[in-house]
Amino acid sequence: MKNPLCSKAVNIDGKLMIEIPGSVIERLAISPGDFVEFGNAKSVTLWKSENIEIPAEVFEQLALIFKTDEYVFHWLNSKRKTLLGKTPAQILLEPDGKEQVLGLINRINRGDFS
């Protein structure tokens, strides 16, 4: 049986392209103009993301916790219950967002997952 989430890579005008399966598009709620990030590991992970500048202080602290850029960006773009269902990337767009995300990182560093 063929994996329904499989896509064939094709060369179009010198660029390697893949078609994203419909179920992935639905799950990520992807629409034209959205940003999609890919993890760089043996298996490919992708997620929809906000195209925002991550403050260096936030990124550096997350890199100490997660060790790879892939895990950092995945964490930044994953919804968190502690952020009322928002992603840390969404929170960073708010006026006090940097402080909120740094507070959450401090809680993680202390082992406080309540």
C-alpha positions as CSV (number, residue, x, y, z in Angstrom):
1,M,0.0,0.0,0.0
2,K,1.3,3.4,-0.9
3,N,1.7,6.0,1.8
4,P,-1.1,8.6,1.1
5,L,1.2,11.4,2.6
6,C,3.9,10.7,0.0
7,S,4.8,13.2,-2.7
8,K,7.1,12.9,-5.6
9,A,9.7,15.7,-6.0
10,V,9.8,17.3,-9.5
11,N,12.1,19.8,-11.1
12,I,10.2,22.9,-12.3
13,D,12.3,25.7,-13.8
14,G,15.4,24.5,-12.0
15,K,13.7,24.4,-8.6
16,L,12.9,21.1,-6.8
17,M,9.2,21.1,-5.8
18,I,6.9,18.8,-4.0
19,E,3.1,18.8,-3.7
20,I,1.8,18.9,-0.2
21,P,-0.9,16.2,0.4
22,G,-4.4,17.6,1.0
23,S,-4.7,16.1,4.4
24,V,-1.5,17.9,5.5
25,I,-2.8,21.2,4.0
26,E,-6.0,20.7,6.0
27,R,-4.3,19.8,9.2
28,L,-2.0,22.8,9.1
29,A,-4.7,25.1,7.7
30,I,-2.3,26.2,5.0
31,S,-3.4,28.9,2.6
32,P,-1.6,30.9,-0.1
33,G,1.0,33.3,1.5
34,D,1.5,31.2,4.6
35,F,5.0,30.2,5.7
36,V,5.9,26.5,6.0
37,E,9.1,25.4,7.8
38,F,10.9,22.1,7.3
39,G,13.0,20.3,9.9
40,N,16.4,19.2,8.6
41,A,16.8,15.6,9.9
42,K,16.6,12.1,8.4
43,S,12.8,12.3,8.5
44,V,11.2,15.5,7.3
45,T,9.0,17.5,9.7
46,L,7.0,20.5,8.5
47,W,4.9,23.0,10.3
48,K,3.1,26.2,9.6
49,S,4.8,29.2,11.1
50,E,4.6,32.9,11.6
51,N,7.3,34.8,9.7
52,I,8.6,36.9,12.6
53,E,12.0,37.8,13.9
54,I,12.8,35.8,17.0
55,P,14.6,37.9,19.6
56,A,18.2,36.6,20.0
57,E,17.8,36.3,23.8
58,V,14.8,34.0,23.3
59,F,16.5,31.9,20.6
60,E,19.7,31.5,22.6
61,Q,17.9,30.3,25.7
62,L,15.8,27.8,23.7
63,A,18.9,26.6,21.9
64,L,20.4,25.7,25.3
65,I,17.3,23.6,26.1
66,F,16.5,22.0,22.7
67,K,20.0,21.8,21.2
68,T,18.9,22.1,17.5
69,D,17.4,24.9,15.5
70,E,14.7,22.4,14.3
71,Y,13.5,21.7,17.8
72,V,13.6,25.4,18.7
73,F,11.4,26.4,15.7
74,H,9.1,23.5,16.2
75,W,8.6,24.6,19.9
76,L,8.1,28.2,18.9
77,N,5.4,27.2,16.4
78,S,3.5,24.6,18.5
79,K,0.4,25.6,20.5
80,R,0.9,25.7,24.3
81,K,-1.8,25.3,26.9
82,T,0.1,27.6,29.2
83,L,-0.3,30.3,26.5
84,L,-4.0,29.7,26.2
85,G,-3.7,27.7,23.0
86,K,-1.4,30.1,21.3
87,T,2.1,29.4,19.9
88,P,5.1,31.2,21.5
89,A,5.7,32.8,18.0
90,Q,2.2,34.3,18.2
91,I,2.8,35.6,21.7
92,L,6.1,37.2,20.5
93,L,3.9,39.5,18.3
94,E,2.2,40.9,21.4
95,P,3.5,44.0,23.2
96,D,4.8,42.1,26.2
97,G,5.3,38.8,24.3
98,K,9.0,38.6,24.7
99,E,8.6,38.7,28.5
100,Q,5.9,36.1,28.5
101,V,7.9,33.7,26.4
102,L,11.0,34.3,28.5
103,G,8.9,33.6,31.6
104,L,7.8,30.3,30.1
105,I,11.4,29.4,29.3
106,N,12.4,30.2,32.9
107,R,9.6,27.9,34.1
108,I,10.8,25.1,31.8
109,N,14.4,25.6,33.1
110,R,13.1,25.3,36.7
111,G,11.1,22.1,35.8
112,D,7.8,23.9,36.5
113,F,5.4,22.3,34.0
114,S,2.2,23.2,35.9
